[in-house]
């Protein structure tokens, strides 16, 4: 019981005081009050002898008055005691409805009867609740990761560094052989497959691996889709960020992301390599069709919307392509040099990445562009200076 209403202890004290002030022999006794004669207090205490043994009953206080106390025991039996003249130890918190009490009495109880006419209460003690042990704090994600890492072999640690391209039929065996951290699946891995076939293929990899695997796709929407290109998995491919925004603003972007989460997780895919965080407003840019297509502030809001929905849906997110693709050419077919000054990255390109990290993004994918202001000699993906870069208004963790 969670009652916190303090009983009328003052009334008990007052009752005791009135008893002490009863008229002496020869004094005129007051007439009895007819109203008081209607009280529901138990009958007079039974006569007991000094040889009687005291008994103790423990239960929960369910009701009380100045002269009576109702106690319910663990088995549900209810007893109504007269406590006139009993010694009361109310403890630090007082006698409350819901308190556990120990009732010491002489005489006998009458099971099945609430009013205890055969028992005289001599002492009433509030039982302090037993101290609860302080629970051990839950380990943090970092502590769990350190403990897991400490138990891995060198081969397992190396394998965990790689998310490999899904190899097809031998995927489960290779995952177990090389202790891979995960697979990324492409359109060919879903083409002409039923939902059941896709689920079974991914599940076989998880079962073969000694550690849970990251199973990822690029389901950006628009020009980059993998799963939704298969009509057996979705009636139509997911729309691009720009098309979604034009049709329904950020509300549609959020609901579209929620649908992606449900579809991918249902197949066993736990990471989506999205959203695209690149700021591009020029339709002639290589990245424009995949980007949100607006300025840095609007793109940051788009990224926050998508990552927040993915975080709530339980799907891993990846911000790309750090430090920002800009108007660079396609690095799938050649080398891209980015001559832009650091100030432009700090005031524009970094903002969507900052918003994504603040929203709980799980990873950052780095571009292959050679960014002169960070490292003029190596692609960002191979440059410690680029991946660990810190600016005045930006810091990429790790």
Secondary structure, DSSP 8 states (H G I E B T S, - for coil): -----B--HHHHHHHHHHHHT---TTS------TTGGG-----------TT---EEEEEEEEEE-SSEEEEE-TTS-EEEEE-TT-EEE-TTT-SBTT-EEEEEEEE---TT-SB-TTEEEEEEEE--------------HHHHHHHHHHT--HHHHHHTT-EEE--STTHHHHHHHHT-SEEE--GGGTTT--HHHHHHHHHHHHHHSSS--EEEE---BTTB-SSTTSTTT-SS----HHHHHHHHHHHHHHHHHHHHHHHHHHHT--EE---B------TTSTTGGGS--S-HHHHHHHHHHHHHHHHHHT-EEEEEEET--TT---TTTS--EE---HHHIIIIIHHHHHHHHHTT--EEEE---EETTT-TTS-GGG-HHHHT-EETTEE---
